[in-house]
C-alpha cells in the first residue's frame, strides 16, 4: 500500500473484478460490494478500517 493512502489498491487484489453493470462497474467478491468507487474505499467508509482481505493477485506482474 502506498504511503498516505487509506486503502489498498483494489486493481491489484485477487478479489477485485469488473462488472458489466455500468452503474456499478467495480466489484469485490469477498464483501459482495458493487460500486462506482473502488471496493476498498466503500469498506473503509462503512467500517472505518482498512480492507482486511486485500491479497495481491498472482496475475499482477511485479514492478521489478
Biotite code that builds the C-alpha atoms (Angstrom):
import biotite.structure as struc

atoms = struc.array([
    struc.Atom([0.000, 0.000, 0.000], chain_id="A", res_id=1, res_name="UNK", atom_name="CA", element="C"),
    struc.Atom([1.409, 3.419, -0.947], chain_id="A", res_id=2, res_name="UNK", atom_name="CA", element="C"),
    struc.Atom([2.239, 5.964, 1.737], chain_id="A", res_id=3, res_name="UNK", atom_name="CA", element="C"),
    struc.Atom([-0.636, 8.286, 2.618], chain_id="A", res_id=4, res_name="UNK", atom_name="CA", element="C"),
    struc.Atom([-3.344, 6.008, 1.228], chain_id="A", res_id=5, res_name="UNK", atom_name="CA", element="C"),
    struc.Atom([-6.179, 4.911, 3.439], chain_id="A", res_id=6, res_name="UNK", atom_name="CA", element="C"),
    struc.Atom([-6.991, 1.838, 1.391], chain_id="A", res_id=7, res_name="UNK", atom_name="CA", element="C"),
    struc.Atom([-5.190, -0.839, -0.639], chain_id="A", res_id=8, res_name="UNK", atom_name="CA", element="C"),
    struc.Atom([-5.169, -0.757, -4.430], chain_id="A", res_id=9, res_name="UNK", atom_name="CA", element="C"),
    struc.Atom([-8.114, -2.929, -5.443], chain_id="A", res_id=10, res_name="UNK", atom_name="CA", element="C"),
    struc.Atom([-6.864, -3.120, -9.014], chain_id="A", res_id=11, res_name="UNK", atom_name="CA", element="C"),
    struc.Atom([-4.059, -5.421, -7.856], chain_id="A", res_id=12, res_name="UNK", atom_name="CA", element="C"),
    struc.Atom([-6.228, -7.504, -5.487], chain_id="A", res_id=13, res_name="UNK", atom_name="CA", element="C"),
    struc.Atom([-7.162, -11.088, -6.278], chain_id="A", res_id=14, res_name="UNK", atom_name="CA", element="C"),
    struc.Atom([-10.781, -10.463, -5.195], chain_id="A", res_id=15, res_name="UNK", atom_name="CA", element="C"),
    struc.Atom([-11.383, -7.421, -7.437], chain_id="A", res_id=16, res_name="UNK", atom_name="CA", element="C"),
    struc.Atom([-13.358, -7.755, -10.652], chain_id="A", res_id=17, res_name="UNK", atom_name="CA", element="C"),
    struc.Atom([-15.008, -5.566, -13.245], chain_id="A", res_id=18, res_name="UNK", atom_name="CA", element="C"),
    struc.Atom([-18.754, -5.988, -13.781], chain_id="A", res_id=19, res_name="UNK", atom_name="CA", element="C"),
    struc.Atom([-20.931, -5.407, -16.819], chain_id="A", res_id=20, res_name="UNK", atom_name="CA", element="C"),
    struc.Atom([-23.154, -3.080, -14.795], chain_id="A", res_id=21, res_name="UNK", atom_name="CA", element="C"),
    struc.Atom([-22.356, 0.453, -15.986], chain_id="A", res_id=22, res_name="UNK", atom_name="CA", element="C"),
    struc.Atom([-23.782, 1.939, -12.784], chain_id="A", res_id=23, res_name="UNK", atom_name="CA", element="C"),
    struc.Atom([-21.600, -0.253, -10.547], chain_id="A", res_id=24, res_name="UNK", atom_name="CA", element="C"),
    struc.Atom([-18.546, -1.295, -12.574], chain_id="A", res_id=25, res_name="UNK", atom_name="CA", element="C"),
    struc.Atom([-16.252, -2.417, -9.732], chain_id="A", res_id=26, res_name="UNK", atom_name="CA", element="C"),
    struc.Atom([-16.748, -5.431, -7.515], chain_id="A", res_id=27, res_name="UNK", atom_name="CA", element="C"),
    struc.Atom([-15.229, -7.298, -4.563], chain_id="A", res_id=28, res_name="UNK", atom_name="CA", element="C"),
    struc.Atom([-16.041, -10.988, -4.250], chain_id="A", res_id=29, res_name="UNK", atom_name="CA", element="C"),
    struc.Atom([-15.163, -11.096, -0.525], chain_id="A", res_id=30, res_name="UNK", atom_name="CA", element="C"),
    struc.Atom([-17.516, -8.349, 0.627], chain_id="A", res_id=31, res_name="UNK", atom_name="CA", element="C"),
    struc.Atom([-20.087, -8.605, -2.147], chain_id="A", res_id=32, res_name="UNK", atom_name="CA", element="C"),
    struc.Atom([-19.606, -4.921, -2.937], chain_id="A", res_id=33, res_name="UNK", atom_name="CA", element="C"),
    struc.Atom([-20.536, -3.480, -6.341], chain_id="A", res_id=34, res_name="UNK", atom_name="CA", element="C"),
    struc.Atom([-19.799, 0.226, -6.672], chain_id="A", res_id=35, res_name="UNK", atom_name="CA", element="C"),
    struc.Atom([-18.569, 3.102, -8.801], chain_id="A", res_id=36, res_name="UNK", atom_name="CA", element="C"),
    struc.Atom([-15.809, 3.576, -6.226], chain_id="A", res_id=37, res_name="UNK", atom_name="CA", element="C"),
    struc.Atom([-13.053, 1.092, -5.510], chain_id="A", res_id=38, res_name="UNK", atom_name="CA", element="C"),
    struc.Atom([-14.441, -1.525, -3.113], chain_id="A", res_id=39, res_name="UNK", atom_name="CA", element="C"),
    struc.Atom([-11.719, -0.803, -0.535], chain_id="A", res_id=40, res_name="UNK", atom_name="CA", element="C"),
    struc.Atom([-12.948, 2.806, -0.328], chain_id="A", res_id=41, res_name="UNK", atom_name="CA", element="C"),
    struc.Atom([-16.505, 1.576, 0.279], chain_id="A", res_id=42, res_name="UNK", atom_name="CA", element="C"),
    struc.Atom([-15.261, -0.791, 3.002], chain_id="A", res_id=43, res_name="UNK", atom_name="CA", element="C"),
    struc.Atom([-13.242, 1.999, 4.641], chain_id="A", res_id=44, res_name="UNK", atom_name="CA", element="C"),
    struc.Atom([-16.188, 4.410, 4.608], chain_id="A", res_id=45, res_name="UNK", atom_name="CA", element="C"),
    struc.Atom([-18.550, 1.793, 6.031], chain_id="A", res_id=46, res_name="UNK", atom_name="CA", element="C"),
    struc.Atom([-16.284, 0.389, 8.743], chain_id="A", res_id=47, res_name="UNK", atom_name="CA", element="C"),
    struc.Atom([-13.559, 2.967, 9.328], chain_id="A", res_id=48, res_name="UNK", atom_name="CA", element="C"),
    struc.Atom([-10.982, 0.212, 8.861], chain_id="A", res_id=49, res_name="UNK", atom_name="CA", element="C"),
    struc.Atom([-8.599, -0.611, 6.041], chain_id="A", res_id=50, res_name="UNK", atom_name="CA", element="C"),
    struc.Atom([-9.764, -3.593, 3.994], chain_id="A", res_id=51, res_name="UNK", atom_name="CA", element="C"),
    struc.Atom([-8.595, -6.710, 5.855], chain_id="A", res_id=52, res_name="UNK", atom_name="CA", element="C"),
    struc.Atom([-8.986, -9.043, 2.879], chain_id="A", res_id=53, res_name="UNK", atom_name="CA", element="C"),
    struc.Atom([-6.556, -7.459, 0.411], chain_id="A", res_id=54, res_name="UNK", atom_name="CA", element="C"),
    struc.Atom([-4.372, -10.086, -1.203], chain_id="A", res_id=55, res_name="UNK", atom_name="CA", element="C"),
    struc.Atom([-2.135, -9.308, -4.168], chain_id="A", res_id=56, res_name="UNK", atom_name="CA", element="C"),
    struc.Atom([-3.318, -11.143, -7.255], chain_id="A", res_id=57, res_name="UNK", atom_name="CA", element="C"),
    struc.Atom([-0.901, -13.636, -8.794], chain_id="A", res_id=58, res_name="UNK", atom_name="CA", element="C"),
    struc.Atom([-1.947, -12.202, -12.188], chain_id="A", res_id=59, res_name="UNK", atom_name="CA", element="C"),
    struc.Atom([-0.320, -8.842, -11.390], chain_id="A", res_id=60, res_name="UNK", atom_name="CA", element="C"),
    struc.Atom([3.241, -8.523, -12.593], chain_id="A", res_id=61, res_name="UNK", atom_name="CA", element="C"),
    struc.Atom([5.836, -7.250, -10.143], chain_id="A", res_id=62, res_name="UNK", atom_name="CA", element="C"),
    struc.Atom([7.390, -3.842, -10.786], chain_id="A", res_id=63, res_name="UNK", atom_name="CA", element="C"),
    struc.Atom([10.955, -5.117, -10.715], chain_id="A", res_id=64, res_name="UNK", atom_name="CA", element="C"),
])
